[in-house]
Amino acid sequence: MATLKQVAGRAGVSISTASRVLSGSNYPVVPALRERVETAARELDYVPNAQAQGLLRGSTGMIGVLVGNVGDPYFSEMVNGIHALAVRRRLLVAICHTERDVELELEYFRMLQAHRASAVIIAGSGLSDEHYRASLAARARSFSAGGGRVVAVGNTTLDVDRVLVDNTTGAVELARHLVGLGHREIIVLAGPENVGSTLERVGGLNEIIGGAGGTLRIRYGAPTRDDAYRGAGEMFAQHPRATAVVGTADQLAIGAMTWLREHGFRVPIDVSVAGFNDISLASDLEPALTTVRLPLRRMGEDALRLALDEHAAEPRVRHLSTRLVVRASTAVASGAGAEGQGVRP
């Protein structure tokens, strides 16, 4: 492996000059010398030591991303947005899969700081856990004090640059759509109860459906298709008069649709189904899924833009909108539900 000394020797310059050119330093170097160093480095296939450069500059230029689950379309689409911009800027991105485990997320953040990451993007809404909030805020302050940038996506509590999306308004729009179709008893298959976005979506649904004299039957669980499949069976056994199901993420709605189909229900004739996020699969289902669209890729891309922008005196907040996308999985309430079907799990 070629060394800096060998590059300097081939270029006929001092080691310090070669270092200034190859480290990205702002120190002025005569163009002719710079070209000789760069040519020598290419010929010798010289690979700089990013960790050593990071010690000199204070950062390695790496972007760290903390995500709950890279297999969850909510997170993967955000990561796609981050990666799309990172590719254009020739940046290295490190994805840390945390499963929303408080201690693991904090430890990964500390590891990124130890590796001199330039920025950390915390993807996903906050948790209703005071230990988590206080510890995450302390880690963010420590990282920022060393020159790092922190951006939160969906987290309303951290005093850093943030990208926020209006989950509550999206839920209100979906609830009005369902109420307008005559649905009054609605099953909600929700993600974990301690996740901010889940609470915002359930709150928006309850505001409208409760106000219309309806009832939400809520089940909190894992944000997975399989858990929602099981949950649909449990909930229809307990609430057979329900005429609609809402998943607080599209994969939860998909799990419910699968259970309904396998147990003799017609969607949306017998039971309407809706979700959140508008993942790529939503429009390809049969029937296509009514859902609340979040600009997931843009959320990730905007987060990285904030991380790369010049530091501002006060934290900046970018607000993004949701949009209800009505498709074929919702229709006028039949009044049947599981009771009308006479079907039990």
N, C-alpha and C positions, 0 to 999 in steps of 0.2 A: 504494500500500500504506500503510495507516494506521500512524502512529507512536505511540509511547508519549506523546509530548507532546500529540498531538491527542486521545488518550483522556483524558488528565488535564484538558485544556481543556474538553472536553464534560462531564466529570463535575464540574468545578469544584473539583478537588483539586490538590495539588502533584504533580509528577512522581514524587517519592520515594514518596508514598502510593500512586499508581497502580502503581508498580513492586512495592511490597510485596504488593499484592493479586494481581497477575497473575503474579508469579514463584513463588507458593506459599510465600512466606516465613511463618515463625511469628510475625513481629512483629505485635503486636496492632493491629487497625484497627477503628474503630467500625463496627458492622454496617450502619448507614445509608450510610456512606461506601463500604464494601465493595460494597454493592448498586449504588450509583451508578456505580462504576468498572466493575463487571461488565456492567452494562446498556450503558454507553458502548462498551465493548469489543465487545459483540455487535453493536451498531448500526453500528459502523465496520468490522466484520469484521477486528478486530485479531488478527494472528497473532504470538505471541511468538517471539523469536529463541532457539531452544533452545540453540544454541552459547554465546550470551552468558550465558544463565541457567546453563548448565553451568559456565562459568568462575566464576560467583559462588558456586554451590552445591557445586562440585567434581564434579558429575556431571549428565548430561542426563536420567537416568531411562531411557535406552535399555538393552535387554537384548541382548547379543551372544551368538550361538550358533555354535560351531565344529563343523561336521559334515563327515564324510568325503565323502559323496555324497548329495545331497538326493533323487536318484532311487532310491536303495537303500531298500527298505521298512523296514529296520532303523532307519535314520536318519529317514526321513520320518514314521514313526509317533511317534518321540520328539518330533520337531518339532511334530507335531499336538498332542501333550500339552502342550508348552510354550505353543503358541499359544492353546490353549483357555483356559488360565488367564490368559495375558496379555490376551486380549480382555476377560475379566471384570474385570481390574484396569486396563484402558485403558492398556496399556503398549506401547511401540514395540519390535518385535523385529527385529534385523538378523541374517540367516542368512548365514554365510560358508562357502562350499563349498570344501573344501581338497583333496579327492582323497587325503587322508592323506599329502600331501606335507609333509615336516617343515619346510622353510624357509617354505613358503607358509602353513602353520598358524601358525607363530611370527610371521610378518609380519602376518597378519590380527589376531592377538591384540594386537600392537603398535598397529595402526591403530585398533582398538576402544578401546584405552587413550588414544590421541591424541584420539579423538572424545568422550572423557569418558563412556563407557558406564558405567552403574551396576553392571552385573554381566556376567560372561562365563561361559557354560555350555559346557564342553568335552564334547561328546557323542561317545561311542564309547570303547572300551577303549584302553589305552595301547599304545605300540609298544616292542618290544624293541630300542631304540636309545638308547645312553647319552647321545649328544649331544642327542637330542630330550628325554629325561627331564630332563637338567640344565638345558637352555635353557628348557623349559616351566616348570620349578620356579622358575627365576630370574624369568621374566616374571610368574608368578603372585604371587611375593613383591613385586615392584615394583608391580603393580596393586593388591594388597591394602594396601600401605603408603600408597597415595594414597586409600584409603577405598573402593575397589572390592571387590566380592564375586566369588569364583571358586568354581564348583561343577563337579565332574567326574562324569561318568556312566560307570561301568564301568572307570575308571582306578584301580587299587589303589595306585599309587606316589605320587601327588601328596598332599601334606600339606594338603589343603583339605577342605571339606565334600564328601561323595561319596554317590552313589547306586549301589549295587552289586547285581548279580544273580548267582546261583550257577550259572554255566555248567557247572561240573564235575559238580554233582549232577544237573543235567538230562541231561548226556551219559551219566552212569552209569545213570540210569533207562532211557534209550533203549537202551543197550547190553544191559542185563538183559532188556529186552523182545525184542531180536533174538536173543540167546543162547537165551532160552526157546523161541523158534520154531525153533531148530536151526541158525541161521546161524553159520558159523565163518570163512568167508572173505568179507570185507566191503571193498568199495571206498569210500574216503572222498574226496569232492571238496571240498577245503577252500579257504578264502580265503587271503589272504597269510600267510606263515609268521611274519611279525614282528608280527602283531596279537594282543594278549593274549587276546581272546575265542576266536579260532581255536585257540590253543594249549591253552586250558582245555578246550574241547570235544573236541579230538583226544585230550587226556590222559585225560579221563573215559571216552571210548570204549575207549581202549587198556587202561585199568586192568581193565575187566571182560572184554573180548573176549580180551585176551592171557591173563588169568587162567583163562579157560575153554578154553585151548588153541587159540584161534582166531588169525587173522591179519588185521591191517588193511593194506590196500593204499592208501597215501595219495598224493594228488596235490594240491599247493598251486598256487593260481593266482589269477586275478582274481575278485572276488566278484560275477560276473555270470552270467546265464542262458546267454549265448552261449559263454563260456569253459567252463562246465560241460558244455555240449552236446559241444564238441570233446573235453573231458577224458574224458567217458564212452566215446567211441569209442576213444581212446588206451588207456584202462585195461582195457577188455574185450578188446582185442587182446592185451594183455600178461597178463591174468589171467582167462581164460575160465571158470574154475570158480567165480568169485564168484557168490554167490546174493543179495546185498543191496548197495545203494548208500545211503550217507548223505551228504547235503550239509550243510556246516556253516552254511548259510543256506538258507531255503526256495527262493530263486530258483535255487540250485545244484541242489537236488533236482528242481526243475521242468525244468531243462535236461537232466538225466539221464533223466527220464521221457519227454521228447520224443524223445531219441535212441533209447531203448529201443523206444518205440512205432514209430518210423519204420524200425527194423531188425528187426521181427518178434517182439519180446519181449512177453509178457503180464505186466503188473504187477497183482497181486503173484504170479501163478501161477508164472512163471519167475524173476522177480527182484523182491524187495521194495525199496521206496524210502522213505526218511524224511528229514526235514529239521530245521531249528531256526528258531524265532521265531514261528511260527504267524501269518503275514501273512494278510490278509483273503482272498486268493485260495486259500489252502491247502484250505479246506473245500469249495470249488467245483470243484476238479479232478475228473477222472474217471480213476482212482479218487481219492477224497479223500485228502489227504496226512497220514500219521502224522508228527507233529512235536513238538518241545519248545516249549511256549508260554512266551514272555517277556512280562511286562506292559509293553510298550514305551511306550504312551501314559502310563501311570502313572510310568514312569521319567522321562519328560520333565517331567511335571507336578510330581513330587516335587522334581526338580532346581530348578525355578523357585521352588517354595515355600521351599526352603532358601536360595536367593539373596535372597528377600524377607524372611525371618525376621530377627529381631534377631541381631546378631553374637554368637557364643558364644566363650568363652575357648579351647576346644579344638575341633578339627574334628569335625563330626558325621558319622556314617555311617548311611545307611538301607539295610538289607538287604531285598531283594525275592526272592521265590521263583519257581522255574520249575515247570512241570507238563507231564508227558507226556500228549499227546492222541493216543490210538490211533484211527486211521481205517482205511480199506480198502486202503491202499497197502502194508501189510505182512501177511505170512501165513507159514505154516509153510514152511521151506526145502524146495524141490523136489529139490535135488541136481543140477539141470540146469545152470543158469547158461548162459553163452554156449557152453560146450563141448557141453552137451546139445542146444542148439538148432542147433549146427552153423553158427552165423552169425558172420561176421567183418565188421568195419567196412570 
